Amino acid sequence: MNSIVVLGAGPAGAAVALGLRRLGYPVTLVSEWRRFAALEGVSTRVIEALRGAGLQRALVDAALPSQRQVSWNGEQHAQNIEFLLDRPSFDRGLREDLHVAGVELIEGRVLTVQSLAMGHRVEIEGREAWVADFLVEARGRQAPALGKGLRGAETVSLLNRWQGAPGQTASAVESLKDGWAWMARRADGQCYWQWTVDVASADLPIKAQLLDYCRHVRESSALAQAFFGTGPQLDLQLHARSSTAILSPQVCGDNWIRVGDAAMAVDPLSGNGIFQSLSSALQAPTVINTLLRKPERAALAQRFHQQRVEQLFLRFARIGRDFYTDEQRWPDQPFWQARRNWPDAQVAHAEADFSELRIERAPVLRDGFVDEAEVVITPDQPLGIWHVQGVELAPLVRRLWIEPAGQVLAGLSAEQGREVRGWLLAQGFKP
């Protein structure tokens, strides 16, 4: 059995490791603990995706429901509930999930990785180096770059964390002249304010003055003042991290794969980073299984992963672009100018048009491997849709071009008929 090493124990690395264990592979995961305590806002969709990936223990006592307030383009409104994910508790739960699944977990800092045709030599601080047959790179933005990929405007997020007075759990988002801020407050008084700015145009002070500078910006905001109150800010800390959108130029080879932020790291305004990490990681075990057990399909498997990662990245980037475009108060400010036209002018959600549907052969996931099948290419799904509710769509669409809909759909079960008709109507089909 091939030995597999996963570098990184975040949601992406953990999801891949658990998926590989379900396929029967021995997996060793290497990771360091995070160096700062963070809080992340996630949607119900993210919680469901984490549970679906098998990360049950990671969510115990880690997610706190919060009412989210938004102030954007001079308008204020309350959005749906989001969950505040405490990363220290979440990361401990991830490790419990990995341990229960039988993943060997090594705590330590990776010093070097030498990748050869026959395997990967991994050197960890304080341990002897060893060689694995297959490498999963899941160290996020800390993963070594593979060359010049697609990059958005250079962006940094400045996370301020302090102990305030206990109060109600809440979160908020606010657009500012030079960037935007996300803020959160836990019931125990832990406060978080993260300011995302442009590296080139922010004119930030030296590191020693950065905390005071951030405090000045925060206290200049009426929303932040009302949100956090005027009490003392004890144990105030700052952590700076890159938020630049980056797409790796290559995300898969014959004996390695990149997932999560190591494959594509997106602007935080385009959606939650955990969901984006899982989006590329959940398909990886099937891709790896194909590379190891059906090497004759290696090119197909690599094409599947590369295309899916690229398409996900562009979709999230366009969503972020549209949010930036919605803020119209500072059209000449460099921060907003640089982000409202990137990555392109293509719409994030293409309008449905049944006449534009095409049928092509493309890679799909079938019975635990990457295979090839006819799929339906839609304006909103350029990589294709294979089936809905177990019904292959290509033969069905081909018949609908020449036969009455009632005749084509007659053989479907009630549930299949309901789902397929819903999909057809969403594609602009007119019975």
C-alpha positions as CSV (number, residue, x, y, z in Angstrom):
1,M,0.0,0.0,0.0
2,N,1.3,3.4,-0.9
3,S,2.4,5.7,1.9
4,I,0.9,9.2,1.9
5,V,2.0,12.3,3.8
6,V,-0.3,15.3,4.3
7,L,1.4,18.5,5.2
8,G,-1.0,20.7,7.2
9,A,-3.8,20.0,9.6
10,G,-6.3,22.7,8.7
11,P,-9.7,21.8,7.3
12,A,-8.3,21.0,3.8
13,G,-5.6,18.7,5.0
14,A,-7.8,17.0,7.5
15,A,-10.6,16.5,5.0
16,V,-8.1,14.9,2.5
17,A,-6.6,12.7,5.3
18,L,-10.0,11.4,6.4
19,G,-11.1,10.8,2.8
20,L,-8.0,8.7,2.2
21,R,-8.5,6.7,5.3
22,R,-12.0,5.8,4.2
23,L,-10.4,4.5,1.0
24,G,-8.1,2.3,3.1
25,Y,-4.8,4.3,2.7
26,P,-2.3,4.7,5.6
27,V,-1.9,8.4,6.1
28,T,0.7,10.4,8.1
29,L,-0.2,14.1,8.7
30,V,2.5,16.7,9.8
31,S,1.4,20.0,11.3
32,E,2.3,22.8,13.6
33,W,-0.1,24.4,15.9
34,R,-1.3,27.9,14.8
35,R,0.7,30.7,16.3
36,F,-2.2,33.0,17.1
37,A,-5.7,32.6,18.3
38,A,-8.2,33.6,15.7
39,L,-12.0,33.7,15.3
40,E,-13.7,33.1,11.9
41,G,-17.2,33.8,10.8
42,V,-18.8,30.9,8.9
43,S,-22.2,30.2,7.5
44,T,-24.6,27.3,8.1
45,R,-23.4,26.0,4.7
46,V,-19.8,25.8,6.0
47,I,-20.9,24.0,9.1
48,E,-22.8,21.4,7.0
49,A,-19.8,21.0,4.7
50,L,-17.5,20.3,7.7
51,R,-19.9,17.7,9.0
52,G,-20.1,16.1,5.6
53,A,-16.3,15.9,5.5
54,G,-16.4,13.9,8.7
55,L,-15.1,16.7,10.9
56,Q,-17.7,16.2,13.7
57,R,-15.5,16.7,16.8
58,A,-14.0,19.9,15.3
59,L,-17.3,21.6,15.7
60,V,-18.1,20.6,19.3
61,D,-17.9,23.8,21.4
62,A,-16.2,25.6,18.5
63,A,-19.0,27.3,16.7
64,L,-21.0,30.2,18.4
65,P,-24.1,31.5,16.6
66,S,-24.0,35.3,16.0
67,Q,-26.2,37.9,14.4
68,R,-24.2,39.6,11.7
69,Q,-24.5,43.3,11.0
70,V,-23.3,44.8,7.7
71,S,-22.5,48.4,6.9
72,W,-21.6,48.8,3.1
73,N,-21.9,51.7,0.7
74,G,-23.4,53.8,3.4
75,E,-26.3,51.3,4.1
76,Q,-26.7,49.2,7.2
77,H,-28.7,46.0,7.6
78,A,-28.6,42.8,9.6
79,Q,-27.9,39.6,7.7
80,N,-28.5,36.0,8.6
81,I,-26.9,34.2,11.5
82,E,-23.3,33.4,11.1
83,F,-21.2,31.1,13.4
84,L,-18.1,32.3,15.1
85,L,-15.6,29.5,14.9
86,D,-13.0,29.6,17.6
87,R,-9.9,28.3,15.8
88,P,-8.0,26.9,18.9
89,S,-11.0,24.8,19.9
90,F,-11.6,23.9,16.2
91,D,-8.0,22.9,15.6
92,R,-8.0,20.6,18.7
93,G,-11.2,19.0,17.4
94,L,-9.6,18.4,14.0
95,R,-6.8,16.5,15.6
96,E,-9.3,14.4,17.5
97,D,-11.2,13.6,14.3
98,L,-7.9,12.6,12.7
99,H,-6.8,10.4,15.7
100,V,-10.1,8.5,15.8
101,A,-9.9,7.9,12.0
102,G,-6.4,6.3,12.4
103,V,-4.4,9.0,10.9
104,E,-0.8,9.2,12.3
105,L,-0.3,12.8,13.5
106,I,3.1,14.3,13.8
107,E,3.4,17.7,15.5
108,G,6.4,19.5,14.2
109,R,7.8,22.1,11.8
110,V,8.6,20.9,8.3
111,L,12.2,22.0,7.4
112,T,12.6,20.7,3.9
113,V,10.7,18.7,1.3
114,Q,12.6,17.1,-1.5
115,S,10.3,15.8,-4.3
116,L,11.7,13.1,-6.6
117,A,10.1,10.9,-9.2
118,M,10.1,8.0,-6.7
119,G,8.8,9.8,-3.7
120,H,9.2,12.8,-1.3
121,R,11.8,13.1,1.4
122,V,10.3,15.1,4.3
123,E,12.6,16.5,7.1
124,I,10.9,17.6,10.3
125,E,12.5,19.6,13.1
126,G,13.7,17.2,15.8
127,R,13.0,14.0,13.9
128,E,14.6,11.7,11.3
129,A,13.6,12.4,7.7
130,W,11.5,9.8,5.9
131,V,10.2,9.2,2.4
132,A,6.6,9.0,1.4
133,D,5.2,7.8,-2.0
134,F,2.6,10.6,-2.3
135,L,2.6,14.2,-1.0
136,V,-0.5,16.3,-0.2
137,E,0.5,19.9,0.2
138,A,-2.0,21.6,2.5
139,R,0.0,24.1,4.4
140,G,-2.1,27.0,3.1
141,R,-0.3,30.2,2.2
142,Q,2.8,28.9,3.9
143,A,3.3,26.3,1.2
144,P,6.2,27.1,-1.2
145,A,5.2,28.8,-4.4
146,L,5.5,26.8,-7.6
147,G,6.1,29.8,-9.8
148,K,4.1,32.8,-11.0
149,G,0.4,32.1,-10.8
150,L,-2.6,34.4,-11.1
151,R,-2.6,37.1,-8.4
152,G,-4.9,39.7,-7.3
153,A,-4.0,43.1,-5.7
154,E,-1.5,42.7,-2.9
155,T,-3.6,42.7,0.3
156,V,-2.9,42.3,4.0
157,S,-5.3,41.7,6.9
158,L,-4.4,43.2,10.2
159,L,-6.1,41.2,13.0
160,N,-6.4,43.0,16.3
161,R,-7.4,40.9,19.3
162,W,-8.0,42.0,22.9
163,Q,-9.9,41.2,26.1
164,G,-12.9,43.4,26.7
165,A,-16.0,43.3,28.9
166,P,-18.3,40.2,28.7
167,G,-21.4,40.8,26.5
168,Q,-23.5,39.3,23.8
169,T,-21.9,37.4,20.9
170,A,-22.1,39.4,17.7
171,S,-20.2,40.1,14.4
172,A,-20.2,42.9,11.8
173,V,-18.7,43.9,8.5
174,E,-17.9,47.5,7.5
175,S,-16.5,49.2,4.4
176,L,-13.9,51.9,5.0
177,K,-12.2,54.5,2.8
178,D,-9.0,52.5,2.7
179,G,-10.3,48.9,3.0
180,W,-12.9,47.0,5.0
181,A,-13.1,45.6,8.5
182,W,-14.7,42.5,10.0
183,M,-15.3,42.5,13.7
184,A,-16.6,40.0,16.3
185,R,-17.2,39.9,20.0
186,R,-17.6,36.7,22.1
187,A,-19.7,36.4,25.2
188,D,-16.6,36.1,27.3
189,G,-15.4,39.5,26.1
190,Q,-12.8,38.3,23.6
191,C,-12.8,41.0,20.8
192,Y,-11.6,40.8,17.2
193,W,-11.2,43.5,14.6
194,Q,-9.6,42.7,11.3
195,W,-8.8,45.4,8.9
196,T,-8.0,44.4,5.3
197,V,-6.0,46.9,3.3
198,D,-4.0,47.4,0.1
199,V,-0.3,46.7,0.6
200,A,0.9,49.4,-1.9
201,S,-1.5,52.2,-1.0
202,A,-2.3,51.9,2.7
203,D,0.8,53.9,3.9
204,L,1.0,51.8,7.1
205,P,3.5,52.9,9.8
206,I,6.4,50.8,11.1
207,K,5.6,47.7,13.1
208,A,6.1,49.3,16.5
209,Q,3.5,51.9,15.7
210,L,1.0,49.6,14.0
211,L,-1.1,48.7,17.0
212,D,-1.8,52.4,17.8
213,Y,-2.5,53.1,14.2
214,C,-5.1,50.4,14.0
215,R,-6.6,51.6,17.3
216,H,-7.0,55.1,15.8
217,V,-8.7,53.7,12.6
218,R,-11.0,51.5,14.7
219,E,-12.0,54.4,17.1
220,S,-12.7,56.6,14.1
221,S,-15.5,54.2,13.1
222,A,-18.9,54.9,14.7
223,L,-19.9,51.4,14.0
224,A,-16.8,49.9,15.7
225,Q,-17.2,52.2,18.7
226,A,-20.8,51.2,19.2
227,F,-20.0,47.5,18.6
228,F,-17.1,47.2,21.0
229,G,-18.0,49.9,23.5
230,T,-15.6,52.2,25.3
231,G,-14.3,49.8,28.0
232,P,-10.6,48.9,28.5
233,Q,-8.7,46.8,25.9
234,L,-6.6,44.4,27.8
235,D,-3.8,42.2,26.3
236,L,-4.1,43.9,22.9
237,Q,-2.4,41.9,20.2
238,L,-1.9,42.2,16.4
239,H,-1.2,39.6,13.8
240,A,-0.7,40.5,10.1
241,R,-1.3,38.0,7.4
242,S,-1.5,38.1,3.6
243,S,-5.0,38.1,2.0
244,T,-3.8,38.4,-1.6
245,A,-5.8,36.2,-3.9
246,I,-3.4,33.6,-5.4
247,L,-4.0,30.7,-7.8
248,S,-1.1,28.2,-8.0
249,P,0.0,27.7,-11.6
250,Q,0.0,23.9,-11.1
251,V,-2.0,22.0,-8.5
252,C,-1.4,18.3,-9.3
253,G,1.3,15.9,-10.5
254,D,1.8,12.2,-10.8
255,N,2.6,11.8,-7.1
256,W,1.6,15.0,-5.4
257,I,-1.4,17.3,-5.1
258,R,-2.1,20.8,-3.6
259,V,-5.4,21.5,-1.8
260,G,-6.9,24.4,0.1
261,D,-5.1,27.7,0.2
262,A,-1.9,26.0,-1.1
263,A,-3.8,25.5,-4.4
264,M,-6.0,28.6,-4.4
265,A,-6.1,31.4,-1.7
266,V,-8.9,33.8,-2.3
267,D,-9.8,37.3,-1.1
268,P,-11.7,37.0,2.2
269,L,-14.5,39.2,0.9
270,S,-15.4,36.6,-1.7
271,G,-16.5,34.1,1.0
272,N,-15.3,32.1,3.9
273,G,-11.9,30.6,3.5
274,I,-12.8,27.3,5.1
275,F,-15.5,26.6,2.6
276,Q,-13.2,27.5,-0.3
277,S,-10.5,25.2,1.2
278,L,-13.0,22.3,1.5
279,S,-14.2,23.0,-2.1
280,S,-10.8,21.9,-3.5
281,A,-10.0,19.3,-0.8
282,L,-13.2,17.1,-1.0
283,Q,-12.4,15.9,-4.5
284,A,-8.7,15.2,-3.8
285,P,-9.0,11.7,-2.3
286,T,-10.7,10.4,-5.5
287,V,-8.0,12.1,-7.6
288,I,-5.3,10.6,-5.5
289,N,-6.9,7.2,-5.6
290,T,-6.9,7.4,-9.4
291,L,-3.3,8.5,-9.6
292,L,-2.2,5.6,-7.4
293,R,-4.4,2.7,-8.6
294,K,-5.2,3.7,-12.2
295,P,-2.0,5.5,-13.4
296,E,-3.2,5.2,-17.0
297,R,-5.8,7.8,-16.1
298,A,-3.2,10.2,-14.6
299,A,-3.6,12.9,-17.2
300,L,-7.4,12.8,-16.8
301,A,-7.2,13.0,-13.0
302,Q,-4.8,15.9,-13.1
303,R,-6.9,17.7,-15.6
304,F,-10.0,17.2,-13.4
305,H,-8.3,18.7,-10.3
306,Q,-6.6,21.5,-12.2
307,Q,-9.8,22.6,-14.0
308,R,-11.9,22.4,-10.8
309,V,-9.5,24.5,-8.8
310,E,-9.1,27.1,-11.5
311,Q,-12.9,27.4,-12.0
312,L,-13.5,27.6,-8.2
313,F,-10.9,30.3,-7.9
314,L,-12.4,32.4,-10.7
315,R,-15.9,32.0,-9.4
316,F,-14.9,33.2,-5.9
317,A,-12.8,36.0,-7.3
318,R,-15.8,37.3,-9.4
319,I,-18.0,37.2,-6.3
320,G,-15.5,39.3,-4.4
321,R,-15.2,41.7,-7.4
322,D,-18.9,42.3,-7.3
323,F,-18.9,43.0,-3.6
324,Y,-16.2,45.6,-4.1
325,T,-18.1,47.1,-7.0
326,D,-21.2,47.5,-4.7
327,E,-19.2,50.1,-2.7
328,Q,-19.5,53.3,-4.7
329,R,-18.5,56.0,-2.2
330,W,-14.8,56.0,-3.0
331,P,-14.4,55.3,-6.7
332,D,-11.0,57.0,-6.9
333,Q,-9.4,55.3,-3.9
334,P,-6.7,52.9,-4.9
335,F,-8.0,50.1,-2.7
336,W,-11.4,50.0,-4.4
337,Q,-10.1,50.8,-7.9
338,A,-7.7,47.8,-7.9
339,R,-10.4,45.3,-6.9
340,R,-13.6,46.3,-8.8
341,N,-12.3,45.1,-12.2
342,W,-10.3,42.0,-11.2
343,P,-10.0,39.2,-12.3
344,D,-12.1,40.0,-15.4
345,A,-15.4,41.3,-16.6
346,Q,-17.2,38.0,-16.8
347,V,-20.3,37.7,-14.7
348,A,-20.2,35.7,-11.6
349,H,-23.5,34.0,-12.3
350,A,-24.3,33.6,-15.9
351,E,-27.9,33.9,-17.1
352,A,-29.6,30.6,-17.9
353,D,-30.2,29.9,-21.6
354,F,-31.3,26.4,-22.6
355,S,-30.3,27.0,-26.2
356,E,-26.7,27.4,-25.2
357,L,-26.4,24.0,-23.6
358,R,-23.7,21.8,-25.1
359,I,-22.7,18.2,-24.6
360,E,-19.0,17.3,-24.3
361,R,-16.9,14.5,-22.8
362,A,-15.2,15.6,-19.6
363,P,-13.6,14.1,-16.5
364,V,-16.1,13.0,-13.7
365,L,-16.0,11.2,-10.4
366,R,-17.3,7.6,-10.8
367,D,-17.1,4.7,-8.3
368,G,-14.1,6.2,-6.4
369,F,-12.0,7.1,-9.5
370,V,-11.8,9.9,-12.0
371,D,-13.4,8.7,-15.2
372,E,-14.7,10.3,-18.4
373,A,-18.3,10.8,-19.4
374,E,-20.6,13.0,-21.5
375,V,-21.7,16.0,-19.5
376,V,-23.9,19.0,-20.2
377,I,-22.0,22.3,-20.4
378,T,-24.1,25.3,-19.1
379,P,-23.3,29.0,-19.0
380,D,-23.0,28.8,-15.2
381,Q,-21.2,25.4,-15.1
382,P,-18.5,25.5,-17.8
383,L,-17.0,22.2,-16.6
384,G,-20.3,20.4,-17.0
385,I,-23.0,18.6,-15.1
386,W,-23.1,14.8,-15.3
387,H,-26.3,13.8,-13.5
388,V,-29.1,15.0,-11.3
389,Q,-30.7,12.6,-8.8
390,G,-28.9,9.7,-10.5
391,V,-30.2,10.7,-14.0
392,E,-27.5,11.3,-16.6
393,L,-28.3,14.6,-18.2
394,A,-26.5,14.3,-21.6
395,P,-28.8,11.6,-23.1
396,L,-31.8,13.4,-21.6
397,V,-30.9,16.8,-23.1
398,R,-30.1,15.2,-26.4
399,R,-33.6,13.7,-26.5
400,L,-35.2,17.0,-25.5
401,W,-33.8,18.6,-28.6
402,I,-35.9,16.4,-30.8
403,E,-38.6,14.8,-28.6
404,P,-41.5,16.2,-26.5
405,A,-40.6,16.8,-22.8
406,G,-43.5,14.6,-21.5
407,Q,-42.2,11.6,-23.5
408,V,-38.6,12.1,-22.4
409,L,-39.4,12.5,-18.7
410,A,-42.1,9.8,-18.6
411,G,-39.8,7.0,-17.3
412,L,-38.4,8.9,-14.3
413,S,-39.6,8.3,-10.7
414,A,-41.6,11.0,-9.0
415,E,-38.5,12.3,-7.1
416,Q,-36.3,12.1,-10.1
417,G,-38.9,13.9,-12.2
418,R,-39.2,16.7,-9.7
419,E,-35.4,17.2,-9.4
420,V,-34.8,17.0,-13.2
421,R,-37.6,19.3,-14.0
422,G,-36.3,21.8,-11.5
423,W,-32.9,21.7,-13.1
424,L,-34.3,22.1,-16.6
425,L,-36.4,25.1,-15.5
426,A,-33.3,26.6,-13.9
427,Q,-31.5,26.3,-17.3
428,G,-34.2,28.3,-19.0
429,F,-36.1,25.3,-20.5
430,K,-39.6,26.1,-21.6
431,P,-41.8,22.9,-21.7
